[in-house]
Amino acid sequence: MKTEGIDGTERFLSPGKGRGLKATKHFKVGDLVFACPAYTYVLTVNERGGHCESCFTRREGLSKCGKCKQAYYCNVECQREDWPMHKLECSAMCAYGENWCPSETVRLVARIILKQKCQTERTPSERVLTLRELEAHLDKLDNEKNEMNDTDIAALHHFYSRHLDFPDNAALTELFAQVNCNGFTIEDEELSHLGSAVFPDVALMNHSCSPNVIVTYKGTVAEVRAVQDISPEEEIFNSYIDLLYPTEDRIERLRDSYFFTCDCKECTSRSKDKAKMEIRQKLSSPPEEEEIKQMVMYARNVIEEFRRAKHYKNILHHELLEICELSLEKMGSIFAETNVYMLHMMYQAMGVCLYMQDWDGAMKYGEKIIQPYSVHYPPYSLNVASMYLKLGRLYLGLEKRTQGVKALKKALAIMDVAHGKDHPYIAEIKKEMEEQK
């Protein structure tokens, strides 16, 4: 495939940022800027049986692979299309049984290696940037990241050596670094993790904490839509990270994961930081600056503690909920309920309640979260849409029909722009609302 470019856009050298993507025509809010099929992708193991391994369609009655009995498909066509990639894992899963446990990144890299051997021409995913051009930042990796790469390379050899010829270790190190820095998480309408993929053309876009486009997924295709009006010659910016947090946290996350310091207008103005770090009103005496600093440090530590605790095999869900409740009580002595660290732990608590089927508990947390989310996030945020969706579905399940339909309508107002009016998720939500009549 020859270099075709993407209509309405152009690759260019962005001042101070390196290569980037700019508009060559006007895009208005909601316009599809471009779509990009995945170079390669992998469905997360937890979603097997609920989604087709090939097209990621969510449906009941999927047919399982007759050999490994673990991969599921819509039909024979989907199974046939996925076979070149699935055969990498099919025999291995049979051979290893319960001991088959490569990480999602390892599974994705195995598929990239196979695709590179079969596909020598440029693919439809590489109209403006090839996979081999993706940044690896090898010179910026610290010991921890290098050790993670080494672990992944060892796992790749362990699980795939019978079915795949590998490049040398230097090439593998670079490939893992490229995927870690440029890989995408495919998520559903509630932002649940469905899988991982590589979209080279989407990776060309630079980051801004005030992005003018948003990336959503239709199956295994990434769709990039305008969430601000974009003029010709204007750079197209995506966001690489969750934008809930204050400037200092965002800058730290971007440096750690993507190796640059953000200087977007949101980071230079810090215009939302005061609201995001709201202190409780009506305290007998305002907290000292040092007290606030100490509480911020505690908040960051408890967020990390909770993230790790979720992966402990023996931890019980009521113990996770207790971590959330105790941290909210402590932070609430200084922080307002609209403070983003409070919101973070409320969101985690809501997730635990949903898992435990404590619908009333989940609803109470969701109701506290939704309004501050609408203030802290940019317009047309998927985080806000997914929270309205979760709340709407909770209300309907608890027979609060009026509140449920109202919340779903607010989710749809955002999703019409972010996902496009013809997205299957929107049809599903409209059907849910119809069923309430």
Secondary structure as UniProt FT lines:
FT   TURN            7..8
FT   STRAND          9..14
FT   TURN            15..17
FT   STRAND          18..23
FT   TURN            29..30
FT   STRAND          32..37
FT   STRAND          40..43
FT   HELIX           45..47
FT   TURN            49..50
FT   TURN            53..55
FT   STRAND          63..64
FT   TURN            66..68
FT   STRAND          72..73
FT   HELIX           76..96
FT   HELIX           97..99
FT   HELIX           104..118
FT   TURN            124..125
FT   HELIX           131..133
FT   HELIX           138..140
FT   HELIX           143..160
FT   TURN            161..163
FT   HELIX           169..182
FT   STRAND          184..187
FT   TURN            189..190
FT   STRAND          193..198
FT   HELIX           200..203
FT   STRAND          206..207
FT   STRAND          213..218
FT   TURN            219..220
FT   STRAND          221..226
FT   TURN            232..233
FT   STRAND          237..238
FT   TURN            243..244
FT   HELIX           247..258
FT   HELIX           265..269
FT   TURN            271..272
FT   HELIX           273..276
FT   HELIX           289..309
FT   TURN            310..311
FT   TURN            313..314
FT   HELIX           317..331
FT   TURN            332..334
FT   TURN            337..338
FT   HELIX           340..355
FT   TURN            356..357
FT   HELIX           359..376
FT   TURN            379..380
FT   HELIX           382..397
FT   TURN            398..399
FT   HELIX           401..418
FT   TURN            421..422
FT   HELIX           424..434
FT   TURN            435..436
//
